[in-house]
Amino acid sequence: MVAGPTSAINVIFFVASLCIRPSVAQGFLRNSEESEFPFELYGSDVVVVNRTDVEFLASDELGGRNDGTTGSLLAQEFLIDKLQAMGAVGLVSSKSGRDAFRQDVYSRGTNILGILPGSDLSNEHIFLSAHYDHISFCEIKANADSNICNGATDNAAGVAVVLGIGSRIAELSERPRRSIVFGFWDREEDGLIGSQYFIEEDPLIPLSQITTLLNFDIMGSNLLPSLRKVSFAIGAESGGSQLEYLVEQAVISDVSGDLNTVTISAILGSQRSDYFNFYEMDVPIVFFSDSTGPCYHTNGDEIKNVDFDKLEKQARVALKLTYNLATTNRKIKFTEPCINPTNELSGIDLLLFPAEFSDLRVLNNLVNQAYEDIDLFPEAAKPEFEFIKSELNCLTRWGPIAFPFILALDTERLFILLPLIDIFTTPECAGFQADSS
Ligand SMILES: *[C@@H]1O[C@H](CO)[C@@H](O)[C@H](O)[C@H]1NC(C)=O
């Protein structure tokens, strides 16, 4: 995950994001038959995420996989091996063999791209995306095994989720109807450069033929002990009610009860990962993330702080969604942001990130839950956290009807929520990030 934009920009995005959308009447949408899910994941030995993949990518040998380093080259060879092993072919059709998996990024950097062709709808693509680069220099915190910035959850884990989904789908006796594309981006940490190159310079497939892009960035990570179960699925409204429905079905397919994937519109995304370059080009997206926690961009983001139990559950939800997207009769179409009726009143006409009142509710639940761990925040952050909590409690209690009026007449009231994401990075990067087992 790339570092956040300046706070002034954040303010605009945040305010722009708080518009009201009618919520989806889920019951309505249960009309067309979905294909039977062909994987026995629960009560069987089948796993989606190969732990060895995460361990290799996050090993000291790869030194953080920063673009242009030896570690990056090793990661590229590994990714091509993995894609070839699952029967994927390179997406760069002007080249052959292993080179067909490589897309040079401007003067420096290499995206790795492959495809598993679909059957009768092979011109429609489900795009699985994760950046494989990390950084060479990061904040050094105590209690880590070395000073190397391994980026285990950011984003070795996200890459392993994509590889795991690909491997499982490749094992099926029948290919799904739509093609599955794998995009491992370089230079995400430099400002989403790898995916920007793909979009702006050389998309390799027409963007209109991407049914949905699923992006994974920061996985298997816990913000706080009290938020161990929480994970985010962001931005499904970009594919309208049909995509929202499929995401909801995937989320509830986790029968373990140990994963609470909260769906939220793009508020928590804030342009922080590669999905954004696609979203801007009207491609429907879902961004899966655990957001930036205490180990974010520190040397503590290493293998011992990966919650593998959570990671596997996240991968199962994503596998379910991928399979259903690849086989569904539903028409997923990019859906324009709704127009907020209070825009004219407030003079704000930026609608880059639509959101709804339910997002406030989600954030309110999150903060109420996290309050149990208030003692883990540094002294200086406690009053701010308390204040955000009480504001969220009020805004939520006043309900959806009051919301447009607050937005129009007392916009500053909402600014107080801005530091919310960053405040979760302030506790110590300690052992609670890993699973409890
Ligand atoms: C997991 O990945 C490693 C290499 O990364 C490979 O050797 C091993 O066969 C894989 N395991 C499974 C079960 O696919």
The ligand as an ORCA input file, in Angstrom:
! r2SCAN-3c Opt
* xyz 0 1
  C       3.955    -24.321     -2.367
  O       4.921    -23.525     -3.011
  C       6.202    -24.125     -3.060
  C       7.158    -23.128     -3.678
  O       6.799    -21.815     -3.460
  C       6.139    -25.410     -3.844
  O       7.404    -26.014     -3.853
  C       5.106    -26.342     -3.238
  O       4.942    -27.460     -4.060
  C       3.781    -25.630     -3.102
  N       2.862    -26.465     -2.356
  C       1.672    -26.795     -2.828
  C       0.835    -27.652     -1.950
  O       1.259    -26.434     -3.906
*
